[in-house]
Amino acid sequence: MYTHPTALRCRKQAMELDQRKVYSRREIADKCQISHTTFYKFLERFKEHGEAGLYDKERVPGIKPNQTPPEIEEAILAFVQEHPAYGPKRISAELRKPENGGIKIGETAVYGVLRRNGLNTRRERLKWIDSMQPPQEKTAWELDKEASQHRHVHAPQPGYLMSQDGKLIGRLAGIGKVYVQVGVDCASSYGWARLYTDKTADSAADFLNYVHHDYQSMGVKLQRVLTDNGKEYGSSEPTYEHYYGATCLILGIKHKTTKVKHPWTNGYAERFIQTLYQEFFQVALRRKRYFSIEELQSDLNEFLRYYNWERPHQGRRTRGRTPAQAFFVPYTDQLLLSAPKLAA
């Protein structure tokens, strides 16, 4: 490291004066215009290394006292590779789980690690994942859609209302266009999703049959379904002339539609699709090349199991519970809040 000649000369002069024993060391520091701390620092170096100790040392960058230890930072980055859509708060909560190592680290520290590595936004984390993978014909990033926020709807208990919608996922090599039909129970946020190669009344009705059967297996009657005005769903007045409408009539389900050109009023399904894009499709289609729709459905089913049974939701109705907890125990909190207080 470069040492300025004037600084070096002052240090040598100070050491020579110290050896003469004429002045006190504080006086020597003042005469040479060196701080007392600097004088004693170079005095110790001079005693140990001689004149070579008077040169400036090469600075070696070290870890700051409050910086996250390297092994914890490595664990955070490894987790981010698996879940790039998660933010600092979610990463902190997930890493505390025993199955993820039981690492106790706050969201601020997680944010510091992400920022230090240029990964403090979801976009940058997804780009990072992209950089690790060979280029694909079409990336999930190009398929990202804007989705609306949740809208409060009347759904007093599971089965009262399900929100259904369908979207294009993209065109996959060897498969063609892939669509997803989704359904969300508006009282609990419990979700379903199935993949199809078309967006027709047949696929929409097939999905409704599938979800209706699942409701029955859980001991709940599906009473109403809310859709947009897409031609695959027909009108809000079901008739046997339209396959989806006929399915509603046969299953005894009331069909409601959103206002024309107001798809965002079907907010539960829109938000669920956004979650699937961000947390499943954008990640899965970057990591793996799928050769059949069944293969992609299998991985989607595994994500849905996690989404419904393990992933806590902070929504108005779920309040930190998983959708499955909200679905099977819908009134616990309300009963506790409304229970009459007993006199002491």
Secondary structure, 3 states (H helix, E strand, C coil): CCCCHHHHHHHHHHHHHHHHCCCCHHHHHHHCCCCHHHHHHHHHHHHHHHHHHHCCCCCCCCCCCCCCCHHHHHHHHHHHHHCCCCCHHHHHHHHCCHHHCCCCCCHHHHHHHHHHCCCCCHHHHHHHHHHHCCCCCCCHHHHCCCCCCCCCCCCCCCCCCEEEEEEEEEEECCCEEEEEEEEEECCCCCEEEEEECCCCHHHHHHHHHHHHHHHHHCCCCCCEEEECCCCCCCCCCCCCCCHHHHHHHHHCCEEEECCCCCHHHCHHHHHHHHHHHHHHHHHHHHHCCCCCHHHHHHHHHHHHHHHHHCCCCCCCCCCCCCHHHHHHCCCHHHHHHHCCCCCC
